[in-house]
């Protein structure tokens, strides 16, 4: 691009000052040059005060332009940004020396550009040039190889230029070879308060720093107030509330306590004061507070007189009083692998930053909207999903459980505490969702490709495939057989039968507190009576599946298993529900019963329960899968239409082992 004074009259241009996002202010530098600042003057004084741990370092880092962007639309095929970079701050090299080979020094920073969602990569002024040039047209969309649109004749491009993370700069104009360069309206902001990990050390590209990736995914502007070496310093938020309108706030501080001697009394005081100040300034804004990320203690040992191990406890104690604050476990936000660290021990590289941004986004999306909004979104996402998703779809339709996550590529629902049903075509996203959940002991996995990830992610070992059996309409008519010698009846049981059910149920330990009473109160537990005598019962599980099928030993082999399940199917149909159950694949008797009743049986290689391996002698089973559909449920018809007892008679047909 010809940037001579005479030619610029024929080019489109705009002052960089008018295109800035994420800068709290600018200062004039003469001859049209401006300097963007991401801190207010009051904040700058606080950072350089005697209350700061390292005032000289903080003043250097505060001059950098981390998170500041230029955003505009243009019909140009090429644009140039007039840019003068500052020298690298002295404090920056102290970190980069752990990254660069001995005797070499690389910048690890520059100017990065996104065009229409495409990332063009890093640029730096070359030689004595005071501009950086970007070609905007997508080569893949060119009319022919090597042929580009004439300037001003192509599509309108949306351009976002990210300024350096590790140094400051001065800007003048953005010039294009089209007919206009037009600024984009400001959005609400993602405010990030942190240290060097937030500032962008050492992602090698300002767009690859995790705050930038997170802001882009949230469609927010970014105000990045990460400062290398910073800790919780009360007073550094003064003047900020008047300059920003954050949609959400992320706090990433605490790692630097491990490098120096520090006393618990003083650190907890500063953490408390800082979070209290933050809460008062933005009482209605969601605030996400990260505990320190994993670091390699052996590669870089902490100071022996540091209290860094107590920092997560301080954060937990001082976040708790503030309803808008959520404490995030930094140990789960980034895998414990040195390969994700640019310096091998603490600062995330580009891959680590991407992982950190993804998991922060996942955790935020778990709070997006209210309970009903998430349920509605989950139902929409599951439209047209594979047939194995029926249990999840039915739980959503019936209003059962709590939707934990519902975004394109993954849906997760908690039926009871510790148990999660998950489906996801996006393995990486599902992996991150599972990591962000608390205390998961059992996963009902409806996606075969996720099984290995679930086991490795959560440390679960026992995989139990299960067949999903779904009623296709009314049950098939019962086969004609011998008339029973005594009158038979199936009717709902009331609370007076609670002790009998608990006594005769083969696995009363599977019932959660209040579950049996709830079933009896709602009339969902049906009892079979012969000559007025209770001979068995059938119920439902928390997920809505049929289960708890129990035929008392002295009455087995006479068709009661089929009669009770048939009655439960009719009961659910009458309530407008679609009956279904789950059967372990080795339980052939029960599978034959389901087919005989007209249920569609899905292959057991499509879904499974994943849990911890039981200890020796321990009997465990999934909360929602039930107990006996998998343990010999189903009675095989004998000749003449009656039923014969199986080799392994059913104790409580209808369920699988609970974990």
Protein Blocks (a to p, Z undefined) as FASTA:
>chain_A
ZZbfklmmmpccddfklmgghiabdcdebjhiacddfbdfklmmmmmmmkbmblmlmmmm
mmpcghiacddddfbfbdcdddddddddfklmmmmmmmpcghiacfkiacdddeehiaeb
jaddehjbfbdcddfbdfklgfbghiacdehiaccddddddddfkbccddfbdcdfbfbd
cdddddddddddddfklnopaghpaklpmklmmmmmnopacddfbdehiacdehilgokl
mmpccfbdcddehjlmmmpccdfklmmmmmmmmmmmmmmmmmmbccdddddddddfklmc
cdfkbcklmmmmmmmmmmmmpmkbccddfklmpccdfklpmnlpmpccfklmmmmmmmmm
mmmmmmgocfklmmmmmmmmmgoiafklmmmmmmmmnopajdfbdcehiacddfbghiac
dddfblklmmmmmmmpghiabdcdfbfklmmmmmmmnopabdcdddddddfbdcdddddd
dddfbdcddddddfklmmmmmmmpmblmlpcghklmmmmmnopaccddeehiafbdcddd
fkopaehiacdfklgonopmmmmmmmmmmmmmmnopacdddddfklmmlmmmmmmnopac
ddfklbccddddddehiacddfklommlmnopacdddehhiacddfbdcfbghiacdZZ
